[in-house]
Amino acid sequence: MPTPGENLRIDGARLWGSIMEMATIGPGVAGGNNRQTLTDADADGRRLFLRWCDDAGLAMGVDAMGTMFATRAGEDPEALPVYIGSHLDTQPTGGKYDGVLGVLGALEAVRSMNDLGIRTRHPVVVVNWTNEEGARFAPAMLASGVFAGVHDLDYAYARTDLDGRRFGDELERIGWKGEEPVGARRMHAYFELHIEQGPILEAEGREIGVVTHCQGLWWLEFTLTGREAHTGSTPMGMRVNAGLAMARILEMVQAAAMAEQPDCVGGVGQVTFAPNSRNVLPGKVVFTVDVRSPDRAKLDRMRVRVEAGAARICEELGVGCAVEPVGHFDPVTFAPELVARVRGAAERLGYRHRDIVSGAGHDACWAAKVAPATMVMCPCVDGLSHNEAEEITPDWAEKGANVLFHAVLETAGIV
């Protein structure tokens, strides 16, 4: 297909204004956002997005996982749509851009098509996937995982949050359970714009990351069972200390990741102690180990090492140990022809760019199982994400959206 002219641009000011308006919904306590999936704030964000899609003349569809699909018609009724998007849900202490840039950058692309009178052969669909973050309901990328056939609907509906609320019940409660069967749609291609969530692009002075691969991951949820006892009156040698076992496992996870360098990471971001009292040794500790690598063999070796090491540690301390995989995907190689279009768009627009591997999981990882897919990345300040201090510049957002715009137009075909 012919490439779009290099003079075509999105409206950067309108994109930035939309991001800032969305950020007023579910504000955090330190300048970011708390718009966790299937909360009232999530419902409010969805309604704003729906209004913007209606204003742009898009036809909205919602599937049984609550994922929103806003369609701009193409000229060829037989042509499969090009999908672009990301997610509007955030971490409990999330930033204003993670996921949001991808959804609103996609919306800006179709708004700009409208402004410029551009018609495409393929329809273009803007997507807001449900529960990408996995902060409230594990695993992450849940809706796109059901779409791709990785999870079934009953499994997704049965996921519970820390208060015991079920995903399916909360989806109905906020009024966003659609009638459309999940996964019934077919894609010509899928593009996702996202902030890097790492420090590489900013450190190297690059404006665009051309994403070639996405790391695979294992989320391993450990439940350690000790014995509750008074922290002051229980002799050290007579304790069954689940907290101590957890601490030793955390250090072992660090060693497992370091042993597989380069390009492997591991850590723990969520821990729950019970009874969580300052003078009671924990009777139960639940935490999730997160290990990632773009190399499947390394990824699986880290999982084996972590599980075996945890079992040894707990046996030595007399602590019970159970482990359940609660999230997994294999490393992803994105479609070379779409990667080339992203790279070509960056070059055509004169933006400094480099190939990059995504260190985080994204809905594009599951979309890649059912269609050609790739991603575009822009820098974020100090590589900070999943943090209310997450920040990007309007210029970075605009340039990322311009690359997305050009790559999508080339793929959808200008008529």
Disulfide bonds with the S-S distance in Angstrom:
none
